Amino acid sequence: MSVAPMMDWTDRHCRYFHRLLTRQTLLYTEMVNAGGILYGGTERHLRYNAEEHPVALQLGGNEPGKLAQAARLGEQWGYDEINLNCGCPSDRVQKGAFGACLMREPRLVADCIKAMQDAVEHIPVTVKHRIGLDRDDSYDLVRDFVGTLSETGCRHFIVHARNAWLKGLSPKENREIPPLDYPRVYRVKQDYPELTIAINGGVTSMEQTLEHLQHLDGVMMGREAYQNPYLLAQVDNMVFDQNHAVPSRHEVVRMMLPYIEQELAKGNYLSHMTRHMLGLFQNMQGARAWRRHLSENACKPGADIQVVLDAMAKVPEFATTEAAE
């Protein structure tokens, strides 16, 4: 089980918050351009909290040499996995000739993967990609892409169960308009039973997660994990067969407070942390008041921990049933 890399969302504050909800789920960084790591401030791009483990670094790029250097730095910084993005369809990524458009160049991707594997010693190099490109419904593209990369020794693939449309759709529309095709991902696993195949795209519940795990090796949850993060509190027990006590939503907020105070003392802004917490009380009585108070007050100059305490006070702590607002 993992939480997807999401640009502008899964930063280190978000990952620390998610780790309070689940100990086992693999967390991913936002996609980081390999060149940015090498030339744009290594610490700025690779810094994370030790509590985030297990945590994976997702890289973007198409130059084997640069990706290898970035992967080596990722391992040196202590990341548990290096992942190559072959699924992002944004115009900016396409201009750099990486992301989803790399699915048309499996041999180049194989060279990148091999270079990254040679650069690291103890951690896996994995790939995240789509099931196809544009309106091409041929299964051959994803089958041959995975097959070519597997020849490098790559054993772990995360498959977004939608085509990436490189023209005519925004990144947001690319996550919603191309139809989901879960059976196609299942077929990849059937054709490559020796590989670890995880699925991404449209997963919004633990019930869906457990159903996918009947066919596949892993599930990556994206926007739902961000917008309704308390779902993650169920993962350790339901997916990993743990027997952990599940913290209440209020307990999660209280566990987050020392981290917030620590970051405030370093000069970071309250809103940079609380923006990831807005969905914690989703569908609970008082959720709207929680969101409104944080949204309106966390961004004010000098905003401190009291803003969070005041927002939490607007949600009944011992409500036993959920109430739609």
LINKA-V566450 format. One record per residue. PHI is phi as a letter, one per 20 degrees, with the letter a starting at -180 (* if undefined). Layout:
phi=[PHI:PHI]
This chain:
phi=[*:b:d:f:f:c:g:m:d:e:e:f:f:f:f:f:f:f:f:f:e:b:e:e:f:f:d:d:f:f:f:d:f:g:f:f:f:f:c:d:o:g:f:g:e:d:f:b:e:g:f:f:g:f:c:d:e:e:d:d:q:b:d:g:f:f:f:f:f:f:f:f:f:g:f:f:e:o:f:e:a:d:c:d:e:c:c:f:d:f:g:f:f:f:f:e:l:c:m:f:f:f:f:e:c:f:f:f:f:f:f:f:f:f:f:f:f:f:e:d:d:c:c:f:d:c:c:d:b:d:e:a:c:l:e:f:e:f:f:g:f:f:f:f:f:f:f:f:f:f:f:f:o:f:c:c:c:d:d:f:e:c:f:e:e:f:c:n:c:f:g:f:f:f:e:c:e:g:f:f:c:f:g:f:f:g:f:g:f:f:f:c:f:f:e:e:d:d:d:c:o:m:e:c:b:f:f:f:g:f:f:f:f:f:d:c:e:a:c:d:e:d:g:f:f:e:e:c:f:f:g:f:f:e:f:g:f:e:e:d:l:e:c:e:f:e:f:f:f:f:f:f:f:f:f:e:f:f:f:g:f:f:f:f:f:e:n:f:e:g:f:f:e:f:f:e:d:g:e:g:d:g:m:d:g:n:f:f:f:g:f:f:f:f:f:e:d:f:e:f:g:m:g:c:f:f:f:f:f:f:f:f:f:e:d:g:f:d:f:e:c:f:c:f:e]
